[in-house]
């Protein structure tokens, strides 16, 4: 990966001053050989008027994932969400996974489902080449989004989840609600944007790489519907109000391949979940 020379620094500042979009600047840098995550960081820095990170060794963004380069999960058997306490039911170090009970009350789960039902649409995923949203057979669910702090209930949940995930509220994407009927599944995938995919550029330019996910179960499931981590043999069964929280991008921007996960097919009943994704920086 090239270093950020004086010429590149001038180019960044000039293009920002001319009003070029962050997406176009990141795309140009990637085309010149820069790593997409590093490019998104320096573009965000120049946009915010901060100091540019002149050089990042390639090993820091492409080497083997280092778990020690991330601070530990919050300690203790109960985590403070501000207005609620969640109980830690399971900790896994590699990949970094927490299973939490009591993240939402039954009443909150029911209210979110009621608000989401009328807005459901067939779920999409990011096309690796274009970066556009598309419907794929591997993801058979209906879904919708709530914008960040959309109303008093969503703002309360956004704040609680951010505290449990130990991250700023503004780094989170809007809450996504998904419904899976019988046979519904999401085959194993990564939540981060693969740096080698051309379509990742436009997404990483908006707040950087995804770093962590919390999946909250809004309903019990009669049979099936577990969240699975196939490479490590970890299975988390859905329980209303509980959540699985996992991290996959460390402080150097490295991504963890052990975070491969999926939603097993629903065999009976239906499955409702709410997902929060968190970025490296403020999401916009």
C-alpha positions as CSV (number, residue, x, y, z in Angstrom):
1,X,0.0,0.0,0.0
2,X,1.4,3.4,-0.9
3,X,2.2,6.0,1.8
4,X,0.2,9.2,2.0
5,X,2.7,11.6,0.4
6,X,2.6,15.4,0.4
7,X,1.0,15.2,-3.0
8,X,-1.8,13.0,-1.7
9,X,-2.3,15.2,1.3
10,X,-2.7,18.2,-0.9
11,X,-5.0,16.2,-3.2
12,X,-7.2,15.3,-0.3
13,X,-7.5,18.8,1.0
14,X,-8.1,20.3,-2.5
15,X,-10.8,17.8,-3.3
16,X,-12.5,18.2,0.0
17,X,-12.5,22.0,-0.5
18,X,-14.0,21.6,-3.9
19,X,-16.9,19.6,-2.4
20,X,-16.0,16.1,-3.7
21,X,-17.9,13.4,-1.9
22,X,-16.2,11.1,0.6
23,X,-17.2,8.1,-1.5
24,X,-15.6,9.4,-4.7
25,X,-12.4,10.3,-2.8
26,X,-12.1,6.9,-1.2
27,X,-12.8,5.2,-4.6
28,X,-10.0,7.2,-6.2
29,X,-7.5,6.3,-3.4
30,X,-8.5,2.6,-3.7
31,X,-7.9,2.7,-7.4
32,X,-4.4,4.1,-6.7
33,X,-3.6,1.1,-4.5
34,X,-4.6,2.3,-1.0
35,X,-6.4,-0.1,1.4
36,X,-10.1,0.8,1.4
37,X,-10.3,1.0,5.2
38,X,-7.2,3.2,5.5
39,X,-8.6,5.4,2.6
40,X,-11.9,5.9,4.5
41,X,-10.0,6.9,7.7
42,X,-7.9,9.6,6.0
43,X,-10.9,10.9,4.0
44,X,-12.9,11.2,7.2
45,X,-9.9,12.9,8.9
46,X,-9.6,15.6,6.2
47,X,-13.4,16.1,6.2
48,X,-13.3,16.7,9.9
49,X,-10.2,18.9,9.7
50,X,-8.1,16.5,11.8
51,X,-4.6,15.3,11.5
52,X,-4.0,12.8,8.7
53,X,-2.8,9.3,9.4
54,X,0.2,9.5,7.1
55,X,1.2,5.8,7.0
56,X,-0.3,2.6,8.3
57,X,1.7,-0.6,7.8
58,X,0.0,-3.1,5.6
59,X,0.3,-5.8,8.3
60,X,-2.0,-3.8,10.5
61,X,-4.9,-4.1,8.1
62,X,-4.2,-7.3,6.3
63,X,-2.5,-9.6,8.9
64,X,-3.9,-12.3,11.1
65,X,-6.6,-10.9,13.4
66,X,-5.2,-9.9,16.8
67,X,-7.7,-10.2,19.6
68,X,-5.4,-8.5,22.0
69,X,-5.7,-5.3,19.8
70,X,-9.2,-4.8,21.1
71,X,-10.1,-3.9,24.7
72,X,-11.9,-6.6,26.6
73,X,-15.7,-6.8,26.8
74,X,-17.1,-5.0,29.8
75,X,-16.4,-7.1,32.9
76,X,-19.0,-8.6,35.3
77,X,-21.9,-10.9,35.1
78,X,-24.4,-8.1,34.6
79,X,-24.0,-5.2,32.3
80,X,-25.5,-1.8,32.9
81,X,-27.6,-0.5,30.0
82,X,-28.5,2.7,31.8
83,X,-32.2,2.0,32.2
84,X,-31.9,-1.8,32.4
85,X,-29.4,-4.5,33.5
86,X,-28.5,-7.4,31.2
87,X,-27.2,-10.7,32.5
88,X,-24.2,-12.3,30.8
89,X,-25.2,-15.9,29.9
90,X,-22.1,-16.8,27.8
91,X,-18.7,-15.3,26.9
92,X,-16.6,-16.5,24.0
93,X,-13.1,-15.1,23.4
94,X,-12.5,-16.3,19.8
95,X,-14.5,-15.1,18.2
96,X,-15.5,-12.4,20.6
97,X,-19.1,-13.2,21.5
98,X,-21.4,-12.3,24.4
99,X,-24.9,-13.8,25.0
100,X,-27.0,-11.4,27.1
101,X,-30.3,-12.0,28.8
102,X,-32.8,-9.2,29.6
103,X,-31.7,-6.7,27.0
104,X,-35.4,-5.9,26.2
105,X,-38.5,-6.5,28.2
106,X,-41.4,-8.6,26.8
107,X,-43.5,-5.5,26.4
108,X,-40.7,-3.7,24.5
109,X,-40.3,-6.6,22.1
110,X,-44.0,-6.7,21.5
111,X,-44.2,-3.0,20.8
112,X,-41.3,-3.1,18.3
113,X,-43.0,-5.9,16.4
114,X,-46.3,-3.9,16.3
115,X,-44.5,-0.8,14.9
116,X,-42.6,-2.8,12.3
117,X,-45.3,-5.0,10.9
118,X,-46.8,-2.5,8.5
119,X,-43.4,-1.6,7.1
120,X,-42.0,-5.0,6.3
121,X,-40.4,-5.6,2.9
122,X,-38.3,-8.5,1.5
123,X,-34.8,-8.2,3.0
124,X,-31.8,-7.3,0.8
125,X,-28.1,-7.6,1.1
126,X,-25.1,-5.6,-0.3
127,X,-23.9,-6.7,-3.8
128,X,-20.1,-7.2,-3.5
129,X,-19.4,-5.6,-6.9
130,X,-21.7,-2.6,-7.1
131,X,-22.4,-2.0,-3.4
132,X,-26.1,-1.7,-4.2
133,X,-28.8,-3.5,-2.2
134,X,-30.2,-6.7,-3.8
135,X,-32.5,-9.6,-3.0
136,X,-30.8,-13.0,-2.7
137,X,-32.0,-16.5,-2.1
138,X,-29.6,-17.0,0.8
139,X,-31.5,-14.5,2.8
140,X,-35.2,-15.3,3.2
141,X,-36.8,-12.8,5.5
142,X,-38.9,-9.6,5.6
143,X,-37.5,-6.5,7.2
144,X,-37.6,-2.8,7.9
145,X,-35.5,-0.1,9.6
146,X,-36.0,2.5,12.2
147,X,-33.8,5.6,11.9
148,X,-31.5,6.5,14.8
149,X,-33.6,8.0,17.6
150,X,-36.7,7.9,15.4
151,X,-39.0,8.3,18.4
152,X,-38.9,8.1,22.2
153,X,-39.0,4.3,22.3
154,X,-36.3,3.8,19.6
155,X,-34.1,6.5,21.2
156,X,-34.3,4.7,24.5
157,X,-33.4,1.4,22.9
158,X,-30.6,3.0,20.8
159,X,-29.1,4.5,24.0
160,X,-29.4,1.2,26.0
161,X,-27.8,-0.9,23.2
162,X,-25.0,1.6,22.7
163,X,-24.2,1.4,26.4
164,X,-24.2,-2.4,26.5
165,X,-22.0,-2.4,23.4
166,X,-19.7,0.3,25.0
167,X,-19.9,2.6,21.9
168,X,-21.2,6.0,21.0
169,X,-24.8,6.1,20.0
170,X,-23.9,8.1,16.9
171,X,-21.6,5.3,15.6
172,X,-24.6,3.0,15.3
173,X,-26.7,2.3,12.2
174,X,-30.5,2.5,12.5
175,X,-32.1,-0.6,14.1
176,X,-33.1,-3.3,11.6
177,X,-36.2,-5.5,12.3
178,X,-36.4,-8.9,10.6
179,X,-39.1,-11.5,10.5
180,X,-38.5,-15.1,9.4
181,X,-41.3,-17.6,8.7
182,X,-41.1,-21.3,8.5
183,X,-38.1,-22.2,6.3
184,X,-36.7,-18.7,6.6
185,X,-32.9,-18.5,7.1
186,X,-29.8,-16.4,6.5
187,X,-27.0,-18.6,5.3
188,X,-23.5,-18.0,6.9
189,X,-22.0,-14.6,6.1
190,X,-19.9,-11.7,7.4
191,X,-21.4,-8.5,8.7
192,X,-18.3,-6.5,7.8
193,X,-17.7,-5.1,4.3
194,X,-15.0,-7.2,2.7
195,X,-12.2,-4.7,1.8
196,X,-11.4,-6.5,-1.4
197,X,-15.0,-6.1,-2.8
198,X,-15.4,-3.0,-5.0
199,X,-18.9,-2.4,-3.6
200,X,-17.5,-2.0,-0.1
201,X,-16.0,1.4,-0.9
202,X,-19.3,3.4,-0.8
203,X,-20.3,1.8,2.5
204,X,-17.0,2.2,4.3
205,X,-16.9,5.8,3.3
206,X,-19.9,6.4,5.6
207,X,-18.5,5.9,9.1
208,X,-15.8,3.4,8.3
209,X,-16.0,-0.4,8.6
210,X,-18.6,-2.2,10.7
211,X,-17.0,-3.3,14.0
212,X,-19.7,-5.1,15.9
213,X,-23.2,-6.5,15.8
214,X,-25.9,-7.1,18.4
215,X,-28.8,-9.4,17.4
216,X,-31.8,-9.1,19.8
217,X,-34.5,-11.7,19.8
218,X,-37.9,-10.2,19.8
219,X,-39.8,-13.5,20.0
220,X,-39.4,-17.1,21.1
221,X,-39.1,-19.6,18.3
222,X,-41.0,-22.9,18.5
223,X,-38.2,-24.8,16.7
224,X,-35.0,-23.9,14.8
225,X,-33.9,-20.3,14.1
226,X,-30.7,-20.4,16.1
227,X,-27.8,-18.0,15.4
228,X,-24.8,-20.2,14.4
229,X,-21.1,-19.6,14.2
230,X,-20.2,-22.6,12.0
231,X,-16.4,-22.3,12.1
232,X,-16.3,-22.6,15.9
233,X,-19.3,-24.8,16.5
234,X,-21.2,-22.1,18.5
235,X,-25.0,-22.1,18.5
236,X,-27.2,-19.5,20.2
237,X,-30.9,-20.4,20.5
238,X,-33.4,-17.5,20.3
239,X,-35.0,-16.4,23.6
240,X,-37.3,-13.4,23.7
241,X,-35.5,-10.3,25.0
242,X,-32.1,-11.9,24.9
243,X,-29.3,-11.0,22.5
244,X,-26.0,-12.2,20.9
245,X,-23.3,-9.5,20.6
246,X,-20.1,-10.1,18.6
247,X,-17.1,-8.0,17.5
248,X,-15.1,-8.5,14.4
249,X,-12.9,-5.4,13.6
250,X,-10.1,-4.6,16.0
251,X,-8.4,-1.3,16.8
252,X,-6.1,-1.7,13.7
253,X,-9.0,-2.3,11.3
254,X,-8.3,-6.0,11.0
255,X,-11.3,-8.2,10.4
256,X,-12.0,-11.5,12.1
257,X,-12.9,-14.4,9.8
258,X,-14.2,-16.5,12.8
259,X,-17.1,-14.1,13.0
260,X,-18.8,-16.0,10.1
261,X,-22.3,-16.5,11.3
262,X,-25.8,-17.3,10.0
263,X,-29.4,-17.8,11.0
264,X,-30.5,-21.4,10.9
265,X,-33.8,-22.2,9.2
266,X,-37.0,-21.7,11.3
267,X,-38.6,-25.1,11.5
268,X,-41.8,-24.1,13.4
269,X,-43.3,-20.8,14.4
270,X,-41.7,-17.5,13.4
271,X,-38.6,-15.6,14.4
272,X,-38.4,-11.8,15.0
273,X,-35.1,-10.2,15.6
274,X,-33.7,-6.6,15.9
275,X,-30.1,-5.9,14.7
276,X,-27.8,-3.1,15.6
277,X,-24.5,-2.6,13.6
278,X,-21.8,-0.3,14.8
279,X,-19.2,1.6,12.8
280,X,-15.6,2.8,13.5
281,X,-16.8,6.4,13.5
282,X,-19.9,8.5,13.4
283,X,-22.3,6.9,10.9
284,X,-23.8,9.2,8.3
